Amino acid sequence: MNSIKNIGKITKSMKMIASTKVAKSQRAMEHARVYGNTSSSIYENAKTAPLENENNVYIVSSSDRGLCGGIHSSVAKATRRLIAAAPAGSPTSVIVLGDKAKNQMSRSNRGDIQLSFNQIGKAIPTFAEAATAADTILRSDVKFDTATIVFNKFHSAIAYEALPIRNYSLDALKSSEGFAAYELDEDVLSNYNEFLLANNIYWALVEGHASEMSAKRTAMENATKNAGEMVDRLTMTYNRTRQAAITSELVYIITGASAL
């Protein structure tokens, strides 16, 4: 009983810490959504379409920490469904942001993982971190026509959903109807395409961080509640056992007195 009470105090403290982080992460998420919605609207207005025989890369966004339910397994399962739905024979590469999703993707797609990043999720992600990840991906040996970023979209304090957002290559962006009508410097367009990838990665990281903090608060709240219920059950069992022992001793005393 004492051990469970101590665990309940720890989970209650962790819930309070997560509650303070949820408010900060939600404020950062609102700013990040502006970046993400802008990137999506640019692709829509430019009418960018994937190239034929496209080479796909799936970027799985998670973090390094647990204690937040099945939030990491949700993005891993969603990525597996997207890979299974891809045309047969199409080359597939996987890039993982965070150790938790890496461990889960390694069980089923170990050979497809080309890059992985860690030290993610300790604090609210910044655009500089997303830009560094985008720069590393574009300068690596991973070649792709379409990048599908799978992340947890925050809906409410108790609801999130694993969703994909698409990022297209420079060739697909140049051949899109909206950009083909203009004469653009290729270096400028290349920098702009890298900026769009960094935008989407930043959106995915911050949105996933808000979902993780909310799920962690919910998990610690449930753990504290379960600890309290377990203490109540053990207290009742302890009292019943103690009362039974006292009753048995009284029976022995009364029986002995009657015999005398």
Backbone as numpy.savetxt, mean C-alpha at the origin, in Angstrom:
# Nx Ny Nz CAx CAy CAz Cx Cy Cz
-3.20 -12.27 31.92 -4.03 -11.06 31.92 -3.17 -9.81 31.92
-2.13 -9.81 32.71 -1.23 -8.65 32.74 -0.54 -8.46 31.39
-0.13 -9.56 30.76 0.53 -9.46 29.46 -0.41 -8.87 28.41
-1.66 -9.33 28.41 -2.62 -8.82 27.43 -2.93 -7.36 27.69
-3.03 -6.97 28.95 -3.25 -5.56 29.28 -2.10 -4.69 28.77
-0.87 -5.19 28.92 0.29 -4.43 28.43 0.27 -4.32 26.90
-0.11 -5.41 26.24 -0.21 -5.37 24.79 -1.29 -4.38 24.36
-2.42 -4.35 25.10 -3.48 -3.39 24.79 -3.00 -1.95 24.93
-2.17 -1.67 25.93 -1.62 -0.32 26.08 -0.73 0.05 24.90
0.06 -0.93 24.43 0.95 -0.67 23.29 0.15 -0.40 22.03
-0.85 -1.24 21.75 -1.64 -1.05 20.54 -2.45 0.25 20.60
-2.90 0.64 21.80 -3.61 1.91 21.95 -2.69 3.09 21.64
-1.44 3.00 22.10 -0.47 4.06 21.80 -0.18 4.11 20.30
-0.05 2.94 19.67 0.21 2.90 18.24 -0.97 3.45 17.45
-2.17 3.22 17.95 -3.36 3.78 17.30 -3.35 5.31 17.36
-2.95 5.86 18.51 -2.89 7.32 18.65 -1.83 7.91 17.72
-0.70 7.22 17.61 0.36 7.69 16.70 -0.12 7.65 15.26
-0.77 6.54 14.88 -1.28 6.42 13.52 -2.35 7.47 13.23
-3.16 7.82 14.24 -4.22 8.82 14.04 -3.62 10.18 13.68
-2.52 10.54 14.33 -1.87 11.81 14.01 -1.25 11.78 12.62
-0.73 10.61 12.21 -0.12 10.51 10.89 -1.18 10.49 9.79
-2.38 9.99 10.10 -3.44 9.94 9.09 -3.80 11.34 8.63
-3.94 12.27 9.57 -4.31 13.64 9.22 -3.26 14.28 8.31
-1.98 14.08 8.63 -0.91 14.65 7.81 -0.88 14.00 6.42
-1.03 12.68 6.39 -0.96 11.98 5.10 -2.15 12.34 4.21
-3.32 12.60 4.80 -4.47 12.98 3.99 -4.29 14.38 3.39
-3.68 15.27 4.14 -3.40 16.60 3.58 -2.42 16.51 2.42
-1.38 15.69 2.58 -0.43 15.50 1.48 -1.09 14.80 0.30
-2.03 13.90 0.58 -2.72 13.18 -0.49 -3.55 14.13 -1.35
-4.20 15.11 -0.73 -5.00 16.06 -1.50 -4.14 16.85 -2.47
-2.93 17.21 -2.06 -2.02 17.91 -2.97 -1.53 16.97 -4.08
-1.24 15.73 -3.72 -0.72 14.78 -4.71 -1.77 14.45 -5.77
-3.03 14.44 -5.39 -4.08 14.14 -6.35 -4.14 15.18 -7.47
-3.75 16.41 -7.16 -3.71 17.43 -8.20 -2.69 17.06 -9.26
-1.54 16.56 -8.83 -0.50 16.12 -9.77 -1.02 14.95 -10.61
-1.60 13.96 -9.94 -2.05 12.76 -10.65 -3.17 13.05 -11.62
-4.15 13.84 -11.21 -5.26 14.16 -12.11 -4.79 14.97 -13.31
-3.79 15.83 -13.09 -3.25 16.60 -14.20 -2.58 15.69 -15.22
-1.80 14.73 -14.75 -1.15 13.79 -15.68 -2.18 12.99 -16.46
-3.23 12.54 -15.79 -4.26 11.76 -16.47 -4.98 12.60 -17.51
-5.27 13.86 -17.18 -5.98 14.72 -18.14 -5.12 15.03 -19.35
-3.80 15.11 -19.17 -2.91 15.37 -20.31 -2.97 14.21 -21.30
-2.92 12.98 -20.80 -3.02 11.82 -21.69 -4.39 11.77 -22.38
-5.43 12.14 -21.66 -6.76 12.11 -22.24 -6.92 13.18 -23.32
-6.45 14.39 -23.05 -6.59 15.47 -24.02 -5.69 15.27 -25.24
-4.53 14.66 -25.01 -3.63 14.39 -26.13 -4.04 13.15 -26.90
-5.00 12.38 -26.37 -5.48 11.15 -26.99 -4.32 10.16 -27.20
-3.52 10.02 -26.16 -2.39 9.09 -26.22 -2.90 7.66 -26.12
-2.39 6.81 -26.99 -2.81 5.41 -27.04 -1.58 4.53 -27.00
-1.70 3.31 -26.47 -0.55 2.41 -26.43 -0.13 1.99 -27.83
1.15 1.69 -28.00 1.66 1.24 -29.29 1.33 -0.22 -29.52
1.43 -0.63 -30.77 1.21 -2.04 -31.08 2.40 -2.86 -30.56
2.06 -4.09 -30.14 3.08 -4.99 -29.58 3.85 -4.31 -28.45
3.09 -3.67 -27.57 3.70 -2.89 -26.51 4.39 -3.77 -25.49
5.44 -3.23 -24.94 6.20 -3.89 -23.89 5.78 -3.28 -22.56
5.17 -4.07 -21.69 4.58 -3.57 -20.45 5.55 -3.69 -19.29
5.47 -2.74 -18.39 6.14 -2.84 -17.10 5.12 -2.47 -16.04
5.11 -3.23 -14.96 4.16 -3.02 -13.87 4.95 -2.52 -12.66
4.57 -1.35 -12.18 5.22 -0.73 -11.02 4.28 -0.90 -9.83
4.70 -1.70 -8.87 3.88 -2.01 -7.69 4.28 -1.07 -6.57
3.32 -0.28 -6.08 3.60 0.73 -5.06 3.15 0.22 -3.69
4.09 0.10 -2.76 3.77 -0.31 -1.38 4.77 0.38 -0.46
5.14 -0.26 0.64 6.11 0.31 1.57 6.89 -0.82 2.22
7.73 -0.46 3.18 8.57 -1.45 3.86 7.96 -1.96 5.16
6.86 -1.38 5.61 6.34 -1.68 6.94 5.02 -2.42 6.87
4.74 -3.16 7.96 3.50 -3.93 8.03 2.56 -3.39 9.08
1.90 -4.31 9.80 0.93 -3.97 10.84 -0.24 -3.16 10.28
-0.63 -3.42 9.04 -1.72 -2.67 8.44 -2.63 -3.58 7.62
-2.87 -4.78 8.10 -3.82 -5.67 7.44 -3.32 -6.16 6.09
-4.25 -6.28 5.15 -3.91 -6.81 3.83 -3.68 -5.76 2.78
-3.20 -4.58 3.20 -3.07 -3.49 2.24 -1.96 -3.75 1.23
-0.91 -4.46 1.63 0.17 -4.76 0.70 -0.20 -5.93 -0.22
-0.92 -6.90 0.31 -1.34 -8.02 -0.52 -2.35 -7.60 -1.58
-3.09 -6.51 -1.33 -4.09 -6.07 -2.32 -3.43 -5.60 -3.61
-2.34 -4.85 -3.51 -1.66 -4.39 -4.73 -0.96 -5.55 -5.43
-0.42 -6.50 -4.64 0.21 -7.67 -5.26 -0.81 -8.51 -6.01
-1.98 -8.73 -5.43 -3.02 -9.50 -6.11 -3.52 -8.78 -7.35
-3.69 -7.46 -7.27 -4.14 -6.70 -8.44 -3.11 -6.77 -9.57
-1.82 -6.73 -9.22 -0.78 -6.83 -10.24 -0.78 -8.20 -10.89
-0.98 -9.24 -10.11 -1.03 -10.58 -10.68 -2.21 -10.72 -11.63
-3.35 -10.12 -11.29 -4.51 -10.18 -12.19 -4.23 -9.45 -13.49
-3.55 -8.31 -13.44 -3.22 -7.57 -14.66 -2.24 -8.35 -15.53
-1.27 -8.99 -14.90 -0.31 -9.79 -15.66 -1.00 -10.98 -16.31
-1.92 -11.62 -15.59 -2.65 -12.76 -16.14 -3.56 -12.34 -17.29
-4.09 -11.11 -17.24 -4.98 -10.64 -18.30 -4.25 -10.10 -19.52
-2.93 -9.96 -19.44 -2.15 -9.46 -20.58 -2.13 -10.51 -21.70
-1.96 -10.06 -22.96 -1.90 -11.02 -24.08 -0.79 -12.03 -23.90
-1.05 -13.23 -24.32 -0.08 -14.31 -24.17 1.18 -14.01 -24.98
2.31 -14.21 -24.36 3.58 -14.01 -25.04 4.12 -12.60 -24.96
3.37 -11.66 -24.43 3.86 -10.29 -24.33 4.88 -10.19 -23.21
6.01 -9.51 -23.45 7.04 -9.40 -22.40 6.53 -8.58 -21.22
6.87 -9.04 -20.04 6.38 -8.40 -18.82 7.53 -8.20 -17.86
7.61 -6.99 -17.32 8.61 -6.67 -16.30 7.89 -6.08 -15.10
8.47 -6.28 -13.92 7.87 -5.80 -12.68 8.91 -4.97 -11.93
8.49 -3.79 -11.48 9.31 -2.93 -10.63 8.54 -2.73 -9.33
9.20 -2.92 -8.20 8.53 -2.91 -6.91 9.05 -1.75 -6.07
8.11 -0.98 -5.53 8.43 0.10 -4.59 8.03 -0.37 -3.20
9.01 -0.79 -2.40 8.72 -1.27 -1.05 9.00 -2.75 -0.90
9.53 -3.13 0.26 9.92 -4.52 0.50 8.73 -5.44 0.71
7.62 -4.92 1.24 6.47 -5.77 1.52 5.90 -6.37 0.24
5.68 -5.55 -0.77 5.16 -6.06 -2.04 6.21 -6.91 -2.76
7.48 -6.59 -2.55 8.53 -7.39 -3.19 8.49 -8.83 -2.68
8.31 -9.00 -1.38 8.25 -10.35 -0.82 7.07 -11.13 -1.40
5.95 -10.47 -1.59 4.77 -11.15 -2.08 4.86 -11.43 -3.58
5.40 -10.48 -4.34 5.56 -10.70 -5.78 6.63 -11.74 -6.08
7.60 -11.89 -5.18 8.66 -12.87 -5.40 8.13 -14.30 -5.35
7.02 -14.52 -4.67 6.47 -15.87 -4.58 5.91 -16.35 -5.91
5.41 -15.45 -6.73 4.77 -15.85 -7.99 5.47 -15.33 -9.23
6.19 -14.20 -9.14 6.79 -13.58 -10.32 8.23 -13.16 -10.04
8.97 -14.06 -9.43 10.35 -13.72 -9.07 11.17 -13.37 -10.31
10.99 -14.11 -11.40 11.78 -13.86 -12.60 11.43 -12.59 -13.32
10.26 -12.01 -13.05 9.84 -10.79 -13.74 10.31 -9.52 -13.04
10.77 -9.60 -11.79 11.18 -8.42 -11.04 12.53 -7.92 -11.57
12.53 -6.71 -12.11 13.73 -6.12 -12.67 14.40 -5.11 -11.74
13.59 -4.37 -11.01 14.11 -3.37 -10.08 13.27 -3.38 -8.81
13.87 -2.97 -7.71 13.12 -2.83 -6.46 13.72 -1.68 -5.67
12.87 -0.98 -4.95 13.27 0.15 -4.12 12.82 -0.12 -2.69
13.61 0.28 -1.72 13.22 0.15 -0.32 13.41 1.49 0.39
13.33 1.46 1.72 13.35 2.69 2.52 12.18 3.59 2.14
11.01 2.97 1.94 9.81 3.70 1.54 8.75 3.52 2.63
8.03 4.58 2.91 6.92 4.51 3.85 7.25 4.93 5.27
8.50 5.30 5.54 8.84 5.75 6.89 8.24 7.12 7.18
8.09 7.94 6.15 7.49 9.26 6.29 6.66 9.51 5.04
6.01 10.69 5.01 5.20 11.03 3.85 6.11 11.17 2.63
5.84 10.45 1.54 6.71 10.54 0.35 6.73 11.96 -0.21
7.85 12.32 -0.78 8.03 13.63 -1.40 8.18 13.48 -2.90
7.99 14.59 -3.61 8.14 14.56 -5.06 9.60 14.28 -5.45
10.54 14.71 -4.62 11.95 14.43 -4.91 12.22 12.93 -4.92
11.62 12.20 -3.98 11.79 10.74 -3.96 11.17 10.11 -5.20
9.99 10.58 -5.58 9.34 10.04 -6.78 10.15 10.36 -8.02
10.71 11.57 -8.10 11.52 11.94 -9.26 12.79 11.10 -9.33
13.37 10.80 -8.18 14.57 9.94 -8.16 14.24 8.53 -8.64
13.10 8.00 -8.19 12.69 6.67 -8.65 12.41 6.66 -10.15
11.74 7.70 -10.65 11.45 7.78 -12.09 12.74 7.88 -12.89
13.69 8.67 -12.41 14.97 8.82 -13.11 15.73 7.49 -13.13
15.69 6.76 -12.02 16.37 5.46 -11.97 15.73 4.46 -12.92
14.40 4.46 -12.99 13.70 3.53 -13.89 14.02 3.83 -15.34
13.97 5.12 -15.72 14.19 5.48 -17.12 15.64 5.26 -17.55
16.58 5.30 -16.63 17.99 5.12 -16.96 18.47 3.69 -16.73
17.56 2.82 -16.37 17.93 1.42 -16.17 17.81 0.66 -17.48
18.05 -0.65 -17.40 17.95 -1.50 -18.58 16.52 -1.94 -18.88
15.56 -1.49 -18.07 14.16 -1.87 -18.26 13.57 -1.00 -19.35
13.25 -1.59 -20.49 12.65 -0.88 -21.61 11.17 -1.21 -21.67
10.35 -0.19 -21.84 8.91 -0.40 -21.85 8.22 0.64 -22.71
7.04 0.28 -23.20 6.18 1.20 -23.94 5.07 1.75 -23.06
4.62 0.94 -22.11 3.56 1.35 -21.21 3.92 0.93 -19.78
3.83 1.87 -18.86 4.07 1.58 -17.44 2.73 1.65 -16.72
2.37 0.56 -16.05 1.14 0.49 -15.27 1.50 0.51 -13.80
1.13 1.60 -13.13 1.44 1.77 -11.71 0.24 1.29 -10.91
0.44 0.29 -10.07 -0.63 -0.27 -9.24 -0.45 0.26 -7.82
-1.48 0.92 -7.30 -1.40 1.53 -5.98 -2.74 1.42 -5.28
-2.75 1.71 -3.99 -3.97 1.71 -3.19 -4.57 3.10 -3.17
-5.74 3.24 -3.74 -6.42 4.53 -3.76 -7.25 4.67 -2.49
-7.09 5.80 -1.83 -7.77 6.06 -0.57 -9.21 6.51 -0.85
-10.18 5.81 -0.26 -11.59 6.19 -0.39 -12.13 6.79 0.90
-11.89 6.13 2.01 -12.34 6.61 3.31 -11.43 6.04 4.38
-11.79 6.31 5.63 -10.95 5.84 6.73 -10.91 4.33 6.83
-11.90 3.65 6.26 -11.96 2.18 6.36 -11.99 1.52 4.99
-11.82 2.28 3.92 -11.95 1.71 2.58 -10.83 2.21 1.68
-10.23 1.27 0.94 -9.23 1.59 -0.08 -9.36 0.54 -1.18
-8.80 0.85 -2.33 -8.94 -0.04 -3.49 -7.67 -0.01 -4.31
-7.21 -1.17 -4.74 -6.03 -1.26 -5.60 -6.41 -0.94 -7.03
-5.83 0.13 -7.59 -6.16 0.59 -8.93 -4.89 0.81 -9.74
-4.99 0.67 -11.07 -3.84 0.95 -11.94 -3.95 2.33 -12.60
-2.83 2.98 -12.80 -2.77 4.18 -13.63 -1.68 3.94 -14.67
-1.91 4.43 -15.88 -1.02 4.11 -16.99 -0.15 5.31 -17.32
1.10 5.00 -17.65 2.06 6.00 -18.10 2.69 5.49 -19.38
2.73 6.34 -20.40 3.15 5.91 -21.72 4.59 6.32 -22.01
5.18 5.66 -22.98 6.56 5.93 -23.34 6.66 7.20 -24.18
7.89 7.62 -24.45 8.12 8.82 -25.25 7.61 8.64 -26.67
7.80 7.46 -27.25 7.33 7.23 -28.63 5.81 7.29 -28.71
5.13 6.73 -27.70 3.67 6.80 -27.69 3.19 8.23 -27.51
3.91 9.00 -26.71 3.52 10.40 -26.49 3.73 11.23 -27.75
4.83 10.99 -28.48 5.09 11.74 -29.71 4.08 11.41 -30.80
3.63 10.16 -30.85 2.70 9.75 -31.89 1.25 10.03 -31.55
0.97 10.55 -30.36 -0.41 10.85 -29.98 -0.93 12.02 -30.81
-2.23 12.03 -30.98 -2.86 13.02 -31.85 -2.68 14.45 -31.34
-2.71 14.63 -30.05 -2.61 15.96 -29.50 -1.24 16.58 -29.65
-0.16 15.78 -29.64 1.20 16.30 -29.76 1.70 16.26 -31.20
1.13 15.40 -32.04 1.61 15.28 -33.42 1.35 16.54 -34.22
0.41 17.36 -33.80 0.08 18.58 -34.54 1.08 19.70 -34.29
2.01 19.52 -33.36 2.95 20.58 -33.01 4.38 20.11 -33.26
5.24 21.06 -33.52 6.66 20.77 -33.66 7.32 21.01 -32.30
7.68 19.94 -31.66 8.24 20.03 -30.32 9.67 19.51 -30.31
10.50 20.16 -29.52 11.87 19.69 -29.34 11.83 18.35 -28.60
12.57 17.37 -29.12 12.52 16.03 -28.53 13.06 16.02 -27.11
14.05 16.86 -26.82 14.57 16.91 -25.45 13.53 17.45 -24.48
12.80 18.46 -24.94 11.76 19.02 -24.09 10.66 17.98 -23.84
10.27 17.28 -24.91 9.23 16.26 -24.76 9.70 15.10 -23.89
10.99 14.76 -24.00 11.54 13.69 -23.17 11.52 14.08 -21.69
11.91 15.31 -21.38 11.85 15.79 -19.99 10.41 15.84 -19.50
9.52 16.24 -20.40 8.11 16.32 -20.01 7.55 14.93 -19.71
7.93 13.94 -20.51 7.46 12.57 -20.28 8.01 12.02 -18.96
9.26 12.33 -18.66 9.83 11.90 -17.38 9.11 12.58 -16.22
8.72 13.85 -16.42 7.99 14.56 -15.38 6.62 13.92 -15.14
5.96 13.46 -16.21 4.67 12.80 -16.06 4.81 11.49 -15.29
5.88 10.73 -15.55 6.10 9.49 -14.81 6.35 9.78 -13.34
7.14 10.82 -13.05 7.39 11.18 -11.65 6.10 11.64 -10.98
5.23 12.36 -11.72 3.94 12.78 -11.18 3.11 11.58 -10.74
3.01 10.60 -11.62 2.18 9.43 -11.32 2.76 8.60 -10.18
4.08 8.46 -10.14 4.70 7.72 -9.04 4.47 8.46 -7.72
4.61 9.77 -7.75 4.37 10.56 -6.53 2.92 10.40 -6.06
1.98 10.46 -6.99 0.58 10.27 -6.64 0.35 8.90 -6.02
0.92 7.87 -6.64 0.73 6.50 -6.13 1.33 6.34 -4.74
2.51 6.88 -4.52 3.17 6.73 -3.22 2.40 7.44 -2.11
1.98 8.68 -2.38 1.30 9.44 -1.33 -0.10 8.88 -1.07
-0.80 8.50 -2.13 -2.13 7.91 -1.95 -2.02 6.58 -1.19
-1.02 5.78 -1.53 -0.81 4.52 -0.81 -0.40 4.74 0.63
0.38 5.80 0.88 0.79 6.09 2.26 -0.42 6.47 3.12
-1.33 7.27 2.56 -2.55 7.64 3.30 -3.40 6.41 3.58
-3.52 5.52 2.59 -4.29 4.29 2.80 -3.63 3.41 3.86
-2.30 3.36 3.84 -1.58 2.53 4.82 -1.75 3.05 6.23
-1.64 4.37 6.42 -1.81 4.94 7.76 -3.23 4.73 8.27
-4.20 4.87 7.39 -5.59 4.63 7.80 -5.81 3.17 8.16
-5.27 2.26 7.34 -5.40 0.84 7.64 -4.66 0.47 8.92
-3.54 1.10 9.16 -2.78 0.82 10.38 -3.55 1.28 11.62
-4.18 2.46 11.52 -5.00 2.93 12.65 -6.17 1.98 12.91
-6.80 1.52 11.83 -7.91 0.58 11.99 -7.43 -0.73 12.60
-6.27 -1.21 12.16 -5.73 -2.47 12.69 -5.40 -2.34 14.16
-4.80 -1.22 14.57 -4.47 -1.03 15.99 -5.72 -0.84 16.83
-6.74 -0.19 16.26 -8.00 -0.05 16.98 -8.65 -1.41 17.22
-8.65 -2.25 16.19 -9.21 -3.60 16.35 -8.39 -4.43 17.33
-7.07 -4.28 17.29 -6.22 -5.03 18.22 -6.48 -4.61 19.67
-6.64 -3.30 19.88 -6.94 -2.82 21.23 -8.29 -3.33 21.71
-9.27 -3.32 20.82 -10.59 -3.83 21.17 -10.54 -5.32 21.48
-9.82 -6.09 20.66 -9.70 -7.53 20.91 -8.98 -7.81 22.23
-7.96 -7.00 22.56 -7.26 -7.18 23.83 -8.19 -6.94 25.01
-9.03 -5.90 24.91 -9.98 -5.63 25.98 -10.99 -6.75 26.15
-11.50 -7.27 25.02 -12.45 -8.38 25.10 -11.80 -9.64 25.67
-10.55 -9.88 25.31 -9.85 -11.05 25.83 -9.61 -10.92 27.33
-9.27 -9.72 27.80 -9.09 -9.50 29.23 -10.40 -9.73 29.98
-11.51 -9.28 29.40 -12.82 -9.49 30.04 -13.14 -10.98 30.14
-12.88 -11.73 29.07 -13.15 -13.17 29.12 -12.25 -13.86 30.14
-10.98 -13.50 30.16 -10.07 -14.12 31.12 -10.42 -13.73 32.55
-10.86 -12.50 32.76 -11.28 -12.08 34.10 -12.48 -12.89 34.59
-13.43 -13.11 33.68 -14.60 -13.91 34.05 -14.19 -15.35 34.36
-13.32 -15.92 33.55 -12.84 -17.28 33.80 -12.08 -17.36 35.11
-11.24 -16.34 35.36 -10.47 -16.30 36.61 -11.40 -16.22 37.81
-12.42 -15.35 37.74 -13.36 -15.21 38.87 -14.16 -16.49 39.10
-14.58 -17.13 38.01 -15.34 -18.38 38.16 -14.47 -19.47 38.78
-13.23 -19.57 38.32 -12.32 -20.58 38.87 -12.02 -20.30 40.34
-11.81 -19.04 40.66 -11.54 -18.66 42.06 -12.75 -18.96 42.93
-13.96 -18.64 42.44 -15.17 -18.91 43.21 -15.39 -20.40 43.40
-15.08 -21.18 42.36 -15.22 -22.64 42.49 -14.26 -23.19 43.53
-13.04 -22.65 43.55 -12.07 -23.12 44.55 -12.53 -22.77 45.96
-13.06 -21.56 46.15 -13.54 -21.16 47.49 -14.73 -22.02 47.91
-15.63 -22.29 46.97 -16.79 -23.13 47.29 -16.35 -24.54 47.68
-15.36 -25.08 46.95 -14.87 -26.43 47.29 -14.26 -26.46 48.67
-13.49 -25.43 49.03 -12.89 -25.39 50.36 -13.97 -25.28 51.45
-15.02 -24.49 51.18 -16.10 -24.38 52.15 -16.82 -25.72 52.33
-17.00 -26.44 51.24 -17.65 -27.76 51.33 -16.82 -28.70 52.17
-15.48 -28.66 51.97 -14.61 -29.52 52.78 -14.71 -29.16 54.26
-14.73 -27.85 54.56 -14.79 -27.42 55.96 -16.13 -27.83 56.61
-17.22 -27.58 55.88 -18.54 -27.92 56.43 -18.68 -29.43 56.61
-18.17 -30.18 55.64 -18.24 -31.64 55.73 -17.44 -32.16 56.93
-16.25 -31.58 57.13 -15.43 -31.98 58.27 -16.09 -31.62 59.60
-16.68 -30.40 59.66 -17.37 -30.00 60.90 -18.57 -30.88 61.19
-19.32 -31.25 60.17 -20.47 -32.14 60.36 -20.00 -33.51 60.84
-18.90 -34.01 60.35 -18.39 -35.31 60.75 -17.99 -35.32 62.22
-17.44 -34.19 62.70 -17.06 -34.12 64.12 -18.28 -34.04 65.01
